[in-house]
Amino acid sequence: MSTIDILTIVAYIGLCFNNILQIVHVIRRHSSLDISIIGELIRLFAVVIIWYKLLLVNDFAIFLGHTLIATTFLLYLIIIIYYRINTTGKSVKNKKLKVRLF
């Protein structure tokens, strides 16, 4: 792997960190009522189309990085839907949370 390939993977890992932070936030709040599921499904559609294009281009570093993004995003979407199903119609307290990474 070249230096640019390694930097590409590192960049994708950095982008995955945002999804991980969002997952932690939803789990701590026990709610996803303020997140647009339609918007996230559109984002998932875009991620899958780009992932397929990268598969055709045959660039391993970019394909691996985008696979990481797709995996963390899919986990995020599953958690959003889970909490949406389990909190619909329930009162959710809006507590201030201490900021912690994990």
Contact map, one row per residue, 1 for C-alpha under 8 A:
111011000000000000000000000000000000000000000000000000000000000000000000000000000000000000000000000000
111111000000000000000000000000000000000000000000000000000000000000000000000000000000000000000000000000
111111100000000000000000000000000000000000000000000000000000000000000000000000000000000000000000000000
011111110000000000000000000000000000000000000000000000000000000000000000000000000000000000000000000000
111111111000000000000000000000000000000000000000000000000000110000000000000000000000000000000000000000
111111111100000000000000000000000000000000000000000000000000100000000000000000000000000000000000000000
001111111110000000000000000000000000000000000000000000000000000000000000000000000000000000000000000000
000111111111000000000000000000000000000000000000000000000000110010000000000000000000000000000000000000
000011111111100000000000000000000000000000000000000000000000110110000000000000000000000000000000000000
000001111111110000000000000000000000000000000000000000000000000000000000000000000000000000000000000000
000000111111111000000000000000000000000000000000000000000000000000000000000000000000000000000000000000
000000011111111100000000000000000000000000000000000000000000000011011000000000000000000000000000000000
000000001111111110000000000000000000000000000000000000000000000010011000000000000000000000000000000000
000000000111111111000000000000000000000000000000000000000000000000000000000000000000000000000000000000
000000000011111111100000000000000000000000000000000000000000000000001000000000000000000000000000000000
000000000001111111110000000000000000000000000000000000000000000000011001100000000000000000000000000000
000000000000111111111000000000000000000000000000000000000000000000000000000000000000000000000000000000
000000000000011111111100000000000000000000000000000000000000000000000000000000000000000000000000000000
000000000000001111111110000000000000000000000000000000000000000000000001100100000000000000000000000000
000000000000000111111111000000000000000000000000000000000000000000000001000100000000000000000000000000
000000000000000011111111100000000000000000000000000000000000000000000000000000000000000000000000000010
000000000000000001111111110000000000000000000000000000000000000000000000000100000000000000000000000000
000000000000000000111111111000000000000000000000000000000000000000000000001100100000000000000000000000
000000000000000000011111111100000000000000000000000000000000000000000000000000000000000000000000000011
000000000000000000001111111110000000000000000000000000000000000000000000000000000000000000000000000000
000000000000000000000111111111110000000000000000000000000000000000000000000000110010000000000000000000
000000000000000000000011111111100000000000000000000000000000000000000000000000100000000000000000000000
000000000000000000000001111111000000000000000000000000000000000000000000000000000000000000000000000000
000000000000000000000000111111110000000000000000000000000000000000000000000000000000000000000110000000
000000000000000000000000011111110000000000000000000000000000000000000000000000000010001000010000000000
000000000000000000000000011011111100000000000000000000000000000000000000000000010011001000010000000000
000000000000000000000000010011111110000000000000000000000000000000000000000000011011000000000000000000
000000000000000000000000000000111111000000000000000000000000000000000000000000000011001100000000000000
000000000000000000000000000000111111000000000000000000000000000000000000000000000000000000000000000000
000000000000000000000000000000011111100000000000000000000000000000000000000000010000000000000000000000
000000000000000000000000000000001111111100000000000000000000000000000000000000000000000000000000000000
000000000000000000000000000000000011111110000000000000000000000000000000000010011000000000000000000000
000000000000000000000000000000000001111111000000000000000000000000000000000000000000000000000000000000
000000000000000000000000000000000001111111100000000000000000000000000000000000000000000000000000000000
000000000000000000000000000000000001111111110000000000000000000000000000000010000000000000000000000000
000000000000000000000000000000000000111111111000000000000000000000000000000010000000000000000000000000
000000000000000000000000000000000000011111111100000000000000000000000000000000000000000000000000000000
000000000000000000000000000000000000001111111110000000000000000000000000000000000000000000000000000000
000000000000000000000000000000000000000111111111000000000000000000000100110000000000000000000000000000
000000000000000000000000000000000000000011111111100000000000000000000000000000000000000000000000000000
000000000000000000000000000000000000000001111111110000000000000000000000000000000000000000000000000000
000000000000000000000000000000000000000000111111111000000000000000000100000000000000000000000000000000
000000000000000000000000000000000000000000011111111100000000000000000100000000000000000000000000000000
000000000000000000000000000000000000000000001111111110000000000000000000000000000000000000000000000000
000000000000000000000000000000000000000000000111111111000000000000000000000000000000000000000000000000
000000000000000000000000000000000000000000000011111111100000001001100100000000000000000000000000000000
000000000000000000000000000000000000000000000001111111110000000000000000000000000000000000000000000000
000000000000000000000000000000000000000000000000111111111000000000000000000000000000000000000000000000
000000000000000000000000000000000000000000000000011111111110011000000000000000000000000000000000000000
000000000000000000000000000000000000000000000000001111111110001000000000000000000000000000000000000000
000000000000000000000000000000000000000000000000000111111100000000000000000000000000000000000000000000
000000000000000000000000000000000000000000000000000011111110000000000000000000000000000000000000000000
000000000000000000000000000000000000000000000000000001111111001000000000000000000000000000000000000000
000000000000000000000000000000000000000000000000000001101111111000000000000000000000000000000000000000
000000000000000000000000000000000000000000000000000000000111111100000000000000000000000000000000000000
000011011000000000000000000000000000000000000000000000000011111110000000000000000000000000000000000000
000010011000000000000000000000000000000000000000000001000011111111000000000000000000000000000000000000
000000000000000000000000000000000000000000000000001001100111111111100000000000000000000000000000000000
000000001000000000000000000000000000000000000000000000000001111111110000000000000000000000000000000000
000000011001100000000000000000000000000000000000000000000000111111111000000000000000000000000000000000
000000000001000000000000000000000000000000000000001000000000011111111100000000000000000000000000000000
000000000000000000000000000000000000000000000000001000000000001111111110000000000000000000000000000000
000000000001100100000000000000000000000000000000000000000000000111111111000000000000000000000000000000
000000000001101100000000000000000000000000000000000000000000000011111111100000000000000000000000000000
000000000000000000000000000000000000000000010011001000000000000001111111110000000000000000000000000000
000000000000000000000000000000000000000000000000000000000000000000111111111000000000000000000000000000
000000000000000100110000000000000000000000000000000000000000000000011111111100000000000000000000000000
000000000000000100100000000000000000000000010000000000000000000000001111111110000000000000000000000000
000000000000000000000000000000000000000000010000000000000000000000000111111111000000000000000000000000
000000000000000000000010000000000000000000000000000000000000000000000011111111100000000000000000000000
000000000000000000110110000000000000000000000000000000000000000000000001111111110000000000000000000000
000000000000000000000000000000000000100110000000000000000000000000000000111111111000000000000000000000
000000000000000000000000000000000000000000000000000000000000000000000000011111111100000000000000000000
000000000000000000000010011000000000000000000000000000000000000000000000001111111110000000000000000000
000000000000000000000000010000110010100000000000000000000000000000000000000111111111000000000000000000
000000000000000000000000000000010000100000000000000000000000000000000000000011111111100000000000000000
000000000000000000000000000000000000000000000000000000000000000000000000000001111111110000000000000000
000000000000000000000000010001111000000000000000000000000000000000000000000000111111111000000000000000
000000000000000000000000000000111000000000000000000000000000000000000000000000011111111100000000000000
000000000000000000000000000000000000000000000000000000000000000000000000000000001111111100000000000000
000000000000000000000000000000000000000000000000000000000000000000000000000000000111111100000000000000
000000000000000000000000000001101000000000000000000000000000000000000000000000000011111111110000000000
000000000000000000000000000000001000000000000000000000000000000000000000000000000001111111000000000000
000000000000000000000000000000000000000000000000000000000000000000000000000000000000001111100000000000
000000000000000000000000000000000000000000000000000000000000000000000000000000000000001111110000000000
000000000000000000000000000000000000000000000000000000000000000000000000000000000000001011111000000000
000000000000000000000000000001100000000000000000000000000000000000000000000000000000001001111100000000
000000000000000000000000000000000000000000000000000000000000000000000000000000000000000000111110000000
000000000000000000000000000010000000000000000000000000000000000000000000000000000000000000011111000000
000000000000000000000000000010000000000000000000000000000000000000000000000000000000000000001111100000
000000000000000000000000000000000000000000000000000000000000000000000000000000000000000000000111110000
000000000000000000000000000000000000000000000000000000000000000000000000000000000000000000000011111000
000000000000000000000000000000000000000000000000000000000000000000000000000000000000000000000001111100
000000000000000000000000000000000000000000000000000000000000000000000000000000000000000000000000111110
000000000000000000000000000000000000000000000000000000000000000000000000000000000000000000000000011111
000000000000000000001001000000000000000000000000000000000000000000000000000000000000000000000000001111
000000000000000000000001000000000000000000000000000000000000000000000000000000000000000000000000000111
